Amino acid sequence: MSFCLLNPCAIHLFLYNLFGLNFAGERRIRTDWRVQELIAATEALLALNDADNDNHNNTPELLKDAPYLSLKGRIQKEQVFFMGHSFGGATALTAAHRRPDLVEKGGAVIAHEPIVDWMQDDARRSLFPL
C-alpha cells in the first residue's frame, strides 16, 4: 500500500504547471472578475438607495421601468461590509483595496481564510507591506 504525501491542491497545481497552464494566474483573473461584479452590485444598491423612483431623476437606466423597486433610504451607506470565505475572502479584500471609499466610513471587511495567492499583486501587497 502506498500513500501520497501531496495534497490534492498541490497535485492540481503541479499538473497545471506541467501542461503550461498557470493555475494561480487564472484564479487571479477570476478574482478580478468577481471584484468587478461585487463593486458593480454595491454601486447599484447604493444608487437604488439614493434613487427617487417617482420622478426617475437618479434612478439607474436599467431600473427606470421598475417603479415597484424602492430601497430609498433603507441602506446605511456608512456601514458597507464585504464578507467572504476562501475565494470570497480574496474577493472581499481585493474589492476593499480597489474601492476603499465603500468601506472606510464605518464599514468593514471580514475575510475568513482568504486565498491571498489568488489576489492580484497590488491588493496582496497592500495586506503585507514590506
C-alpha positions in Angstrom: 0.0 0.0 0.0 1.4 3.4 -0.9 0.4 6.8 0.4 0.6 10.2 -1.4 2.0 12.9 0.8 0.9 15.6 -1.6 -2.4 17.2 -1.0 -4.9 17.4 -3.9 -4.3 21.1 -4.5 -0.5 20.6 -4.8 -1.1 17.8 -7.4 -3.6 20.1 -9.3 -1.0 22.9 -9.3 1.7 20.5 -10.5 -0.4 19.3 -13.4 -1.4 22.8 -14.4 2.2 23.9 -14.5 3.3 20.7 -16.2 1.0 21.5 -19.1 1.9 25.1 -19.3 -1.1 26.4 -17.5 -0.8 28.9 -14.7 -3.4 28.0 -12.1 -2.8 30.9 -9.7 -2.7 33.4 -12.6 -6.1 32.0 -13.9 -7.6 32.3 -10.4 -6.3 35.9 -10.1 -8.2 36.8 -13.3 -11.3 35.2 -11.9 -10.9 37.1 -8.7 -10.7 40.3 -10.7 -14.0 39.4 -12.5 -15.6 38.7 -9.1 -14.3 42.0 -7.7 -15.8 43.9 -10.6 -19.1 42.2 -10.1 -19.1 42.9 -6.3 -18.3 46.6 -6.8 -20.9 47.0 -9.5 -23.5 45.3 -7.4 -22.6 47.5 -4.4 -22.8 50.6 -6.5 -26.2 49.6 -7.9 -27.6 49.0 -4.4 -26.3 52.4 -3.3 -27.8 54.0 -6.4 -31.2 52.4 -5.5 -30.8 53.8 -2.0 -30.5 57.3 -3.5 -33.0 56.8 -6.3 -36.3 58.6 -6.4 -38.5 56.1 -8.3 -41.3 58.6 -8.6 -39.5 61.0 -10.9 -36.7 58.8 -12.1 -34.1 61.6 -11.8 -31.5 59.5 -10.0 -32.7 56.0 -11.0 -30.2 53.9 -13.0 -31.3 53.5 -16.6 -31.7 49.7 -16.1 -34.3 50.2 -13.4 -36.4 53.1 -14.8 -39.2 50.7 -15.8 -39.3 49.1 -12.3 -41.0 51.7 -10.1 -42.0 49.0 -7.6 -38.4 48.7 -6.5 -37.8 51.0 -3.6 -34.8 50.8 -1.4 -34.7 54.6 -1.0 -33.1 55.4 2.4 -33.1 51.8 3.6 -29.4 51.1 3.2 -26.9 52.6 5.7 -24.2 53.8 3.4 -21.8 54.4 6.3 -21.8 50.7 7.1 -21.0 48.7 4.0 -19.5 45.3 4.8 -17.7 42.9 2.4 -17.6 39.4 3.7 -16.3 36.2 2.2 -14.7 32.8 2.8 -11.9 31.4 0.8 -12.3 32.7 -2.8 -14.9 35.1 -1.4 -12.5 36.4 1.2 -9.9 37.2 -1.6 -12.7 38.9 -3.5 -13.8 41.0 -0.5 -10.2 42.0 0.4 -9.4 43.0 -3.2 -12.7 44.9 -3.6 -11.9 46.9 -0.4 -8.4 47.6 -1.7 -9.7 48.8 -5.1 -12.6 50.9 -3.7 -11.7 51.8 -0.1 -14.3 54.6 -0.2 -17.1 51.9 0.0 -15.9 50.6 3.4 -13.9 53.3 5.1 -16.8 55.2 6.7 -17.6 52.6 9.4 -17.9 49.5 7.2 -15.5 46.6 7.4 -14.1 43.6 5.5 -14.5 40.2 7.0 -12.4 37.6 5.2 -12.4 34.1 6.7 -9.4 32.1 5.4 -8.9 34.1 2.2 -6.8 32.6 -0.5 -4.4 35.5 -0.9 -2.5 33.8 -3.6 -5.5 34.4 -5.9 -5.4 38.1 -5.3 -3.7 40.5 -7.8 -0.3 41.7 -6.7 -1.4 45.2 -5.8 -4.1 44.0 -3.4 -2.0 41.2 -1.9 1.0 43.5 -1.3 -1.3 46.0 0.5 -2.0 43.4 3.1 1.6 42.6 3.8 3.7 45.8 3.2 7.4 45.2 3.3 
